[in-house]
Amino acid sequence: WYSIGDYGVIDGLTNTIKTDSWLYQLALSIGTPYRYNTTGSGQWEGGPSKDSLYISSLYFTMTSLTTIGFGNIAPTTDGEKIFSVAMMMVGSLLYATIFGNVTTIFQQMYANTNRYHEMLNNVRDFLKLYQVPKGLSERVMDYIVSTWSMSKGIDTEKVLSICPKDMRADICVHLNRKVFNEHPAFRLASDGCLRALAVEFQTIHCAPGDLIYHAGESVDALCFVVSGSLEVIQDDEVVAILGKGDVFGDIFWKETSLAHACANVRALTYCDLHIIKREALLKVLDFYTAFANSF
């Protein structure tokens, strides 16, 4: 912008000043006009200082790129106007691109949070619509909040469904490594057996007060405690406390029919449970007979 003004303010052929140049208009406005030195070098002198010209050029460039300018420094000649038009077009495209990307970045940053609050609002509306009792409503909200804080809103099943079968098995073995490494039931399991078991395991999170088993209901799963504490209640008495490394359920792989739960199992703290369903376990045990005997 400075070069265009500097090139156009003085006509080199006629050695005359061009009064329509932006540099000439700036020189008049700040009180440092150009003057013709006839007694000395015979050249034009005066005008704004180099520092003032640079600052003014930078100021005009920034105002034109970010807004439409303020008119105190404005193009007057055809060359200046063409350059300003081109600069404004580039500036508008950059402006739209930068702010569009910034908006997208912020939306992605808060997408998970927005999804969380949307889910909470839907649950609150559901509880209010069906007039769920206060105590049960609080348990539901506590479970959702605690589960979200543990899983960070990540849908494990959705992620695993993207991966091929072999990779999915490797990931599942890693997710269930605490059960496989710490529980003696899996000590003699081969790699293939562990991979077959791993894809059948499910991980659930329990909040304090959640009942995993109710007395009298069918027991169709085997639960391995990875973290937290649970209590076993029979006839209103606590008969056992379960913790890390414990397992509860039924030996349904030795029976032909489902058993009924003889006690309640309730979470005392926030718990991580790894669960495998009866049908899934029987399927693996039927195929891996050597492991079935040790299990």
N, C-alpha and C positions, 0 to 999 in steps of 0.2 A: 504493500500500500504506500509506503514511503517512496519507493523507487518510482512508482507511477507518478506521484506528485512531483518528485524531484526532476523527473524527466520532462514533465509537461509544464512546469512553472516558468521556465525561461526558454524562449525560442532561440536556438543556437544560430539559425540562419540570419535572422533579422536582429538578434541581440535585443529582443523586446520581452517584457514581462507579460505573461498570460494571466489576466485578472480572473479568469474562470477556474483556475486550478484550486484544489482544496488547500494547498500549501499557502497560496496567496491569501485566501479567505481566512485561514488560521492566523497568518501573520498580522492581518488587520485587526482581528478580534482580540489578540493578546497584546497588541500595541508594539509589535516589532516588525514593521513593514519592510519590504524590500526597497532598496534605493540604488540608483545608478551612480557609480563613482566615476565621474568624467575627468577628474583631476588626477586620479591615481592610475589604477590598473585598467580603467575603462570597462570594468566588469560590474555585474550586479552584486551587491553585498547586503548585509543585514539579514532580516528574517529570523525565524525562531532558531534557538540553539539545537544542536544535534540531540541532546538529552530530551529536550521538550518534544522534538519531532518524533523520536523513538517512542516515548511514552504516549503521545497522542495517537501514533499509528497502532500501537498495541491496544490502546483503549478502544479505538474504532473497530479493530478486528474482533475483539472479544464481544463488544456489544452487538456487532452484526452477526456473529456466529451463534450467540446465545439468545438474542432477541431480534428486534427489527431496527435497533439503533435508536439514538435519541435526537438526531438531527443537528446537534451542535457541531459535529464534524460530518459532512455529507459529501457524496460524490457530485461533481458538477460537469466535468467533461465527459464525452462519450466513452473514452477509455476507462475512466473511473467508474462509470455506471455499469459498463459491461463486466468489469472485474467484481464490483459489488454484487451484481446479480448472480454471478457464478459462485461467489463466496457464500451468499445466502442460501443458495440451493444445496451446496455441500454441507453448510452448517445445519440446515433443517434435517437433512438425512442423518447426519451424525447425532443430532439432538434426539431424533426419534429412535435411532438404533440404541444409543447409550441408555436412555431412560426406559426403553422397552426391555432391554436386558436387565437393568437394575430392578425393574418391576417383577420380571420373571424370577430373578434370584430371590427376592423377598417372598414371593408367593411360594417358591419351593421350600424356603426356610420354614415358613409357617404352615405349609400344607398339612404336615403331620399333626400339628397343634389344632388346626381348624377341624381336621377329621375327628380328633379326640373330643373337642367341644361339641361337634355336631352329634357324635354318638351319645354323649352325656345328655344332651338336650332331648334326643329321641327316647332315651331310657326314662328320663324324668317325665316326659309327656305320656309314655306308656303307663308308668306307675300311677300317675295322676288320673288318667282316663279310666283305668280299671280299679281304682281305689284300693290299691295294694296296701295292706296294713303298714304302719310306720316302721315297726321293727324289721319286717321283711324288706321293706324299701331300703332301709339303711344298710342291711346286709348285702342287697343287690348292688347298691352304689359303691360300697366298700370293696366288694369283689371286683367290680369293673375297674375301679381306680387302681387297686393293687395289682391286678393282672396286667393292666396297661403299663404300669411303672416297671414291671419285670420284663415284659416282652417288647416294650417301646412301640407298640402298635404294629409289629411285624407279623404278618401272616405266614407262619412257618410252612404250612401245607401248600400255600400258593408258591412260595419260593422253591420248595422241593419238587413241585409239579413241573417246573421249568427244566429241571436237570434231568439228564438221561438216567436210566435205571442203575447203572454201575456207580455213577457219581452220587446219586441219591442214597444208595446203600452206604457209601463211604461217609457221607455227611451224617446219616442216622447213627452209625457206629460211634462217630465222634460225639454226637449229642447225648448218647446214652452211655458214654464211657465210664461215668461214675458208677452206674449200676453194674456194668460188666466187670469192672476192675475190683470193686469192693465186695460184691456178693459172691459167696462160694458156690452158688448154684451154677454159675457160668464158667467155673474154673476149667472144666474139661471140654468146653465148647470149641469147635474148630472155627476158623475164620469164616468159612461159608455159613456155618450155623449162626454165628454172631450177626452176620450181615442179613440173614433171613429174619432173625429175631428183631434186629434194629429197626427195619422198615415197618414192623408191626407195632412198635411201641408208640405210645402217645404220652405227651407231657402235659400235666395240668397243674395249675396254681390254685392253692386254697387259702382263703382268708380265715382269721380266727373265728370260730363258731360254725364254720361250714361242716355239714354232715356228709361224709363220703359214703357211709353205709347206714341204712336204717334197719333196725331189727325186723326180721320177717320178710325182707325183700330178697330177690334172687341174687346170688353172687355169681356174676358172669365175667369177672376180671380179676387179675392179680396185680396188686399195687406194691411198688417198691418205693420206700421213703428215701429221698435224696437229701432233703434238708427240712428242718422244722420238727415240731412235736405234735403228736396226736394222742387222744385218750380213747380207750375202749370202755364203753359204759354198758353194763349189764344189770338189769333190775335196779336202775337208778344208782348204781355204785360203780366207781372207777375200778376196773379190774386189771388194767394194764396201761402203760404209757409207751407209745411207740416213738422212735426217733430215727436218726440217720442210720441206714443199713438194714432197718427192719422191713419185713414184708408181711402183708395181710391179704386175705382172700379165702380161697378154698382149694383143696387138692382135686379140682374137678377133672384133671387129666387121668385120675384113677377111678373116677366115678362115671356112670352112664347118664346121670341126670343132674340137674342143677340143684345146688343146696340153698337153704334159706339162711340169711344172716341171723346169728344168734345174739348179736349185740350191735350197739351203735358205735360208729367210729367218727369222732369229731376232732377237727383241727383246733389245737391250742394256740398255735402261732401261724405265721405265714409259712406255707409248706410247698415244696416241689415234689410231685409224685409222678413216677413213670409207670404207666399202666399198659398192660397187654390183655387183650380180650381173649376169652376162652377159645373161640373158633380159631383165632390166629395162632395161639400157642399150640393147640392140638395139631394144627396143620404142620407146623415146624417139627413137633415131636414125632409125628407119624413118619416124616421123611428122614430125620436124623435119629435113628433108633439107638445108636450108641450114646448119644447125648441124652436121650429120653431116659435111659436106664440110670445114668448118673444124676440127672435132674430130680 
